[in-house]
Amino acid sequence: AGANFCIPSLFCFPSWKGIAGCCAKTTTAPLDRVKILLQAHNHHYKHLGVFSTLCAVPKKEGYLGLYKGNGAMMIRIFPYGAIQFMAFDQYKKVIKKQLGISGHVHRLMAGSMAGITAVICTYPLDMVRVRLAFQVKGEHKYMGIIHAFKMIYTKEGGFSGFYRGLTPTVVGMAPYAGFSFFTFGTLKSIGLAQAPNLLGRPSLDNPDVLVLKTHVNLLCGGIAGAIAQTISYPLDVTRRRMQLGAVLPDSEKCLTMVQTLKYVYQQHGIRRGLYRGLSLNYIRCIPSQAVAFTTYELMKQFLHLN
């Protein structure tokens, strides 16, 4: 029985973790597209607020306009989710074994390292997705995913063109992924320790192990996402503006992370600049993270890994 189980656990578990990320992103794809339009002040929508933009996009571009760039996102998020969750488990084991660190600190470190690993591996796909999502009907520079790859490679310095904005991405993902996993793990530990009967139930694969009930998992995942987003959001705005690069009229003023942060702050301030679209991001990230962490926990039980 042990030999038979080894094969699916080795090959299927990373795939199921990728599916967790895909499910989460699919539910929030329209919100993600609107967030990109607002963060970089697209000239068609820059005078609008969050909900006004949500209404304006279908009127101008049709309802499919809300899903612009979604194909590239799906291609990216599958390996991203798989790499992030798998790397988190591996880093956690290595940190505990090699450094002798356990508890909250090793979850924070492992989460940060997992986020950075996933971002670097899938960054070119994220670059293409953002370029496609920022386009407005009637002003298409890129005809699709393959065409975008070709254009960026030939017009923006070859392979290095795909990594524009990597610095704020890595700097931002460290606290985002770190605090996300840290908060979820901490809430899970506290909940099961303080109210095991109210919040917990026996694991499906191992009755001796307590896991959070599904609705509690969703709540903890949502809270983890909200806290992590608040901390790292200004760097997310910086990343988007740098990724868009040549398609923005003020691209020469956003060449480095520090330069971009200063420019956005000076031109638009904190609320309408560094934190523009944050309320939308809460709506987007809370269900996204809730679904991702809940699916992740359920797959661990399904594949008998508790």
RODO-2510 file (C-alpha; in nm, 4 decimals, decimal comma):
residues 306
     n   res          X          Y          Z
     1     a     0,0000     0,0000     0,0000
     2     g     0,2857     0,2344     0,0832
     3     a     0,4525     0,1761    -0,2538
     4     n     0,1282     0,2343    -0,4418
     5     f     0,0649     0,5627    -0,2623
     6     c     0,4130     0,6979    -0,3274
     7     i     0,3494     0,7559    -0,6990
     8     p     0,0357     0,9746    -0,6775
     9     s     0,1676     1,1681    -0,3820
    10     l     0,4887     1,2493    -0,5671
    11     f     0,3350     1,3592    -0,8981
    12     c    -0,0216     1,4646    -0,8156
    13     f     0,0321     1,6760    -0,5048
    14     p     0,2150     1,9615    -0,6823
    15     s    -0,0545     1,9510    -0,9515
    16     w    -0,3340     1,9770    -0,6952
    17     k    -0,1536     2,2687    -0,5348
    18     g    -0,1457     2,4371    -0,8745
    19     i    -0,5189     2,3709    -0,9118
    20     a    -0,5721     2,5445    -0,5769
    21     g    -0,4104     2,8580    -0,7164
    22     c    -0,6046     2,8339    -1,0446
    23     c    -0,9389     2,8045    -0,8655
    24     a    -0,8597     3,1052    -0,6486
    25     k    -0,7510     3,3297    -0,9371
    26     t    -1,0381     3,2331    -1,1670
    27     t    -1,2934     3,3551    -0,9143
    28     t    -1,1316     3,6987    -0,8970
    29     a    -1,0044     3,7535    -1,2549
    30     p    -1,2352     4,0528    -1,3297
    31     l    -1,1247     4,2274    -1,0101
    32     d    -0,7619     4,1635    -1,0962
    33     r    -0,7967     4,3241    -1,4389
    34     v    -0,9673     4,6348    -1,2961
    35     k    -0,6958     4,6626    -1,0314
    36     i    -0,4250     4,6727    -1,3003
    37     l    -0,6120     4,9446    -1,4919
    38     l    -0,6395     5,1576    -1,1773
    39     q    -0,2888     5,1001    -1,0438
    40     a    -0,1235     5,2298    -1,3622
    41     h    -0,3856     5,5043    -1,4204
    42     n    -0,5061     5,3839    -1,7609
    43     h    -0,6245     5,7024    -1,9344
    44     h    -0,9648     5,5530    -2,0154
    45     y    -1,0460     5,4812    -1,6514
    46     k    -0,8145     5,7005    -1,4397
    47     h    -1,0957     5,9425    -1,3487
    48     l    -1,3115     5,6584    -1,2142
    49     g    -1,3240     5,4785    -0,8832
    50     v    -1,3222     5,1071    -0,8174
    51     f    -1,6897     5,0242    -0,8691
    52     s    -1,7313     5,2779    -1,1481
    53     t    -1,4528     5,1035    -1,3383
    54     l    -1,6116     4,7649    -1,2787
    55     c    -1,9257     4,8984    -1,4480
    56     a    -1,7422     5,0920    -1,7218
    57     v    -1,5281     4,8038    -1,8519
    58     p    -1,8232     4,5877    -1,9704
    59     k    -1,9861     4,8913    -2,1327
    60     k    -1,6706     4,9830    -2,3255
    61     e    -1,5211     4,6404    -2,3933
    62     g    -1,8002     4,3890    -2,3313
    63     y    -1,8170     4,1447    -2,0433
    64     l    -1,5239     3,9463    -2,1819
    65     g    -1,3199     4,2629    -2,1296
    66     l    -1,3220     4,1816    -1,7587
    67     y    -1,1252     3,8660    -1,8396
    68     k    -0,8610     4,0251    -2,0613
    69     g    -0,5262     3,8653    -1,9825
    70     n    -0,6962     3,5729    -1,8077
    71     g    -0,5457     3,3148    -2,0455
    72     a    -0,1920     3,4180    -1,9582
    73     m    -0,2880     3,4304    -1,5904
    74     m    -0,4098     3,0690    -1,5982
    75     i    -0,0922     2,9521    -1,7716
    76     r     0,1105     3,1344    -1,5072
    77     i    -0,0861     3,0582    -1,1928
    78     f    -0,0753     2,6801    -1,2308
    79     p     0,3033     2,6525    -1,2027
    80     y     0,3103     2,9506    -0,9629
    81     g     0,0695     2,7897    -0,7148
    82     a     0,2388     2,4512    -0,7446
    83     i     0,5887     2,5947    -0,6957
    84     q     0,4892     2,8209    -0,4055
    85     f     0,3087     2,5609    -0,1958
    86     m     0,5594     2,2844    -0,2712
    87     a     0,8550     2,5134    -0,2001
    88     f     0,6940     2,6225     0,1293
    89     d     0,6815     2,2635     0,2524
    90     q     1,0402     2,1973     0,1425
    91     y     1,1845     2,5202     0,2845
    92     k     1,0047     2,4589     0,6123
    93     k     1,1683     2,1181     0,6451
    94     v     1,5137     2,2493     0,5497
    95     i     1,4969     2,5470     0,7883
    96     k     1,3871     2,3281     1,0760
    97     k     1,6490     2,0601     1,0026
    98     q     1,9500     2,2742     0,9056
    99     l     1,8971     2,5821     1,1235
   100     g     1,7051     2,4275     1,4097
   101     i     1,4378     2,6977     1,3876
   102     s     1,0736     2,6024     1,4395
   103     g     0,7385     2,7596     1,5239
   104     h     0,6256     3,0996     1,3950
   105     v     0,9701     3,2111     1,2726
   106     h     1,0311     2,9157     1,0422
   107     r     0,6833     2,9541     0,8893
   108     l     0,7573     3,3208     0,8163
   109     m     1,0970     3,2439     0,6631
   110     a     0,9695     2,9499     0,4588
   111     g     0,6724     3,1498     0,3304
   112     s     0,8939     3,4369     0,2176
   113     m     1,1397     3,2085     0,0393
   114     a     0,8577     3,0132    -0,1274
   115     g     0,7010     3,3339    -0,2590
   116     i     1,0298     3,4589    -0,4040
   117     t     1,0990     3,1231    -0,5703
   118     a     0,7559     3,1103    -0,7355
   119     v     0,7773     3,4721    -0,8550
   120     i     1,1186     3,4336    -1,0194
   121     c     1,0198     3,1111    -1,1970
   122     t     0,6978     3,2526    -1,3447
   123     y     0,7804     3,6231    -1,3844
   124     p     0,7849     3,6357    -1,7701
   125     l     0,4270     3,5026    -1,7768
   126     d     0,3202     3,7659    -1,5248
   127     m     0,4786     4,0366    -1,7404
   128     v     0,2820     3,9210    -2,0468
   129     r    -0,0404     3,8907    -1,8479
   130     v    -0,0137     4,2497    -1,7212
   131     r     0,0572     4,3871    -2,0701
   132     l    -0,2502     4,2080    -2,2096
   133     a    -0,4743     4,3118    -1,9195
   134     f    -0,3793     4,6806    -1,9517
   135     q    -0,4843     4,6961    -2,3181
   136     v    -0,8183     4,8576    -2,3982
   137     k    -1,0412     4,7570    -2,6886
   138     g    -0,9405     4,9382    -3,0077
   139     e    -0,5845     5,0085    -2,8892
   140     h    -0,4289     4,6625    -2,8968
   141     k    -0,0508     4,6529    -2,9198
   142     y    -0,0340     4,2784    -2,8537
   143     m    -0,2491     4,0277    -3,0429
   144     g    -0,2087     3,7465    -2,7938
   145     i     0,0268     3,5686    -2,5551
   146     i     0,2782     3,4496    -2,8181
   147     h     0,2787     3,7878    -2,9935
   148     a     0,3392     3,9661    -2,6609
   149     f     0,6358     3,7394    -2,5858
   150     k     0,7842     3,8129    -2,9292
   151     m     0,7298     4,1894    -2,9032
   152     i     0,8790     4,2227    -2,5550
   153     y     1,1786     4,0092    -2,6514
   154     t     1,2551     4,1988    -2,9731
   155     k     1,1713     4,5542    -2,8589
   156     e     1,2768     4,5625    -2,4938
   157     g     1,6215     4,4138    -2,4663
   158     g     1,5734     4,0417    -2,5132
   159     f     1,5352     3,8092    -2,2148
   160     s     1,6032     4,0867    -1,9620
   161     g     1,2923     4,2662    -2,0876
   162     f     1,0763     3,9996    -1,9254
   163     y     1,2190     4,0827    -1,5813
   164     r     1,1437     4,4548    -1,5704
   165     g     1,0177     4,5350    -1,2210
   166     l     1,1571     4,2181    -1,0632
   167     t     1,3153     4,4079    -0,7726
   168     p     0,9912     4,5510    -0,6248
   169     t     0,8250     4,2176    -0,7003
   170     v     1,0760     4,0206    -0,4934
   171     v     1,0910     4,2842    -0,2190
   172     g     0,7115     4,2911    -0,2038
   173     m     0,6569     3,9160    -0,2241
   174     a     0,8825     3,8416     0,0700
   175     p     0,6544     4,0153     0,3228
   176     y     0,3392     3,9195     0,1298
   177     a     0,4044     3,5456     0,1117
   178     g     0,5782     3,5439     0,4490
   179     f     0,3004     3,7184     0,6401
   180     s     0,0362     3,5247     0,4460
   181     f     0,1652     3,1823     0,5494
   182     f     0,2698     3,3127     0,8916
   183     t    -0,0753     3,4570     0,9686
   184     f    -0,2622     3,1515     0,8413
   185     g    -0,0372     2,9101     1,0312
   186     t    -0,0585     3,1176     1,3487
   187     l    -0,4379     3,1498     1,3344
   188     k    -0,4651     2,7768     1,2685
   189     s    -0,2408     2,6887     1,5631
   190     i    -0,4154     2,9267     1,8038
   191     g    -0,7627     2,8169     1,6924
   192     l    -0,6926     2,4456     1,7351
   193     a    -0,5172     2,5061     2,0673
   194     q    -0,7781     2,7366     2,2228
   195     a    -1,1042     2,5991     2,0798
   196     p    -1,0424     2,2552     1,9266
   197     n    -1,4034     2,1390     1,9589
   198     l    -1,5528     2,4586     1,8188
   199     l    -1,3097     2,5257     1,5332
   200     g    -1,1533     2,1881     1,4607
   201     r    -1,2453     1,8409     1,3409
   202     p    -1,0545     1,5150     1,2862
   203     s    -0,8614     1,5005     0,9586
   204     l    -1,0160     1,2830     0,6878
   205     d    -0,6913     1,0901     0,6379
   206     n    -0,5775     1,0741     1,0016
   207     p    -0,8391     1,0949     1,2819
   208     d    -0,5632     1,1587     1,5357
   209     v    -0,4804     1,4921     1,3685
   210     l    -0,7076     1,7933     1,4157
   211     v    -0,7692     2,0285     1,1208
   212     l    -0,9771     2,3433     1,0931
   213     k    -1,3375     2,3200     0,9773
   214     t    -1,3878     2,4382     0,6197
   215     h    -1,5574     2,7699     0,7047
   216     v    -1,2853     2,8466     0,9602
   217     n    -1,0194     2,7670     0,6989
   218     l    -1,1845     3,0142     0,4618
   219     l    -1,1920     3,2835     0,7310
   220     c    -0,8280     3,2332     0,8329
   221     g    -0,7123     3,2317     0,4708
   222     g    -0,9015     3,5545     0,4011
   223     i    -0,7573     3,7316     0,7057
   224     a    -0,4065     3,6161     0,6117
   225     g    -0,4461     3,7561     0,2612
   226     a    -0,5831     4,0912     0,3810
   227     i    -0,2997     4,1536     0,6269
   228     a    -0,0306     4,0526     0,3776
   229     q    -0,1791     4,2733     0,1031
   230     t    -0,1922     4,5819     0,3241
   231     i     0,1759     4,5521     0,4110
   232     s     0,3042     4,4988     0,0565
   233     y     0,0557     4,6955    -0,1587
   234     p     0,2718     5,0043    -0,2442
   235     l     0,5355     4,7713    -0,3856
   236     d     0,2670     4,5988    -0,5926
   237     v     0,1730     4,9348    -0,7478
   238     t     0,5411     4,9979    -0,8194
   239     r     0,5802     4,6576    -0,9805
   240     r     0,2827     4,7089    -1,2133
   241     r     0,4032     5,0458    -1,3399
   242     m     0,7521     4,9100    -1,4068
   243     q     0,6157     4,5988    -1,5801
   244     l     0,4049     4,8065    -1,8169
   245     g     0,7194     4,9922    -1,9159
   246     a     0,7035     5,1209    -2,2724
   247     v     0,3229     5,1218    -2,2918
   248     l     0,3018     5,4064    -2,0368
   249     p     0,3701     5,7669    -2,1459
   250     d     0,5778     5,8344    -1,8320
   251     s     0,7839     5,5148    -1,8498
   252     e     1,1180     5,7007    -1,8460
   253     k     1,0345     5,8249    -1,4954
   254     c     0,9723     5,4718    -1,3645
   255     l     1,2972     5,2903    -1,4406
   256     t     1,3917     5,1834    -1,0863
   257     m     1,1948     5,0850    -0,7771
   258     v     1,2886     5,3940    -0,5730
   259     q     1,2350     5,6256    -0,8698
   260     t     0,8893     5,4768    -0,9334
   261     l     0,7845     5,4990    -0,5679
   262     k     0,8865     5,8658    -0,5558
   263     y     0,7142     5,9461    -0,8845
   264     v     0,3841     5,7820    -0,7878
   265     y     0,3880     5,9525    -0,4473
   266     q     0,4696     6,2958    -0,5923
   267     q     0,2137     6,2726    -0,8732
   268     h    -0,0736     6,0969    -0,6984
   269     g    -0,0046     6,0872    -0,3246
   270     i    -0,0689     5,7959    -0,0908
   271     r    -0,4415     5,7212    -0,1236
   272     r    -0,4754     5,7795    -0,5005
   273     g    -0,1235     5,6650    -0,5793
   274     l     0,0548     5,4124    -0,3592
   275     y    -0,2715     5,2623    -0,2315
   276     r    -0,4947     5,3153    -0,5353
   277     g    -0,7243     5,0150    -0,5761
   278     l    -0,6562     4,8746    -0,2284
   279     s    -1,0266     4,8416    -0,1444
   280     l    -1,0710     4,6408    -0,4638
   281     n    -0,7704     4,4345    -0,3718
   282     y    -0,9318     4,3392    -0,0409
   283     i    -1,2368     4,2146    -0,2303
   284     r    -1,0048     4,0315    -0,4690
   285     c    -0,7473     3,8840    -0,2320
   286     i    -0,9684     3,7742     0,0569
   287     p    -1,1709     3,5159    -0,1415
   288     s    -0,8621     3,4278    -0,3464
   289     q    -0,6476     3,3465    -0,0451
   290     a    -0,9388     3,1851     0,1370
   291     v    -0,9999     2,9441    -0,1517
   292     a    -0,6277     2,8783    -0,2026
   293     f    -0,5529     2,7880     0,1603
   294     t    -0,8741     2,5855     0,1986
   295     t    -0,8095     2,3857    -0,1196
   296     y    -0,4501     2,3345    -0,0074
   297     e    -0,5611     2,1941     0,3288
   298     l    -0,8257     1,9694     0,1685
   299     m    -0,5772     1,8291    -0,0839
   300     k    -0,3352     1,7423     0,1957
   301     q    -0,6116     1,5309     0,3516
   302     f    -0,7191     1,3821     0,0180
   303     l    -0,3628     1,2702    -0,0563
   304     h    -0,3066     1,1395     0,3008
   305     l    -0,0264     1,3807     0,3886
   306     n    -0,1300     1,4803     0,7406
***
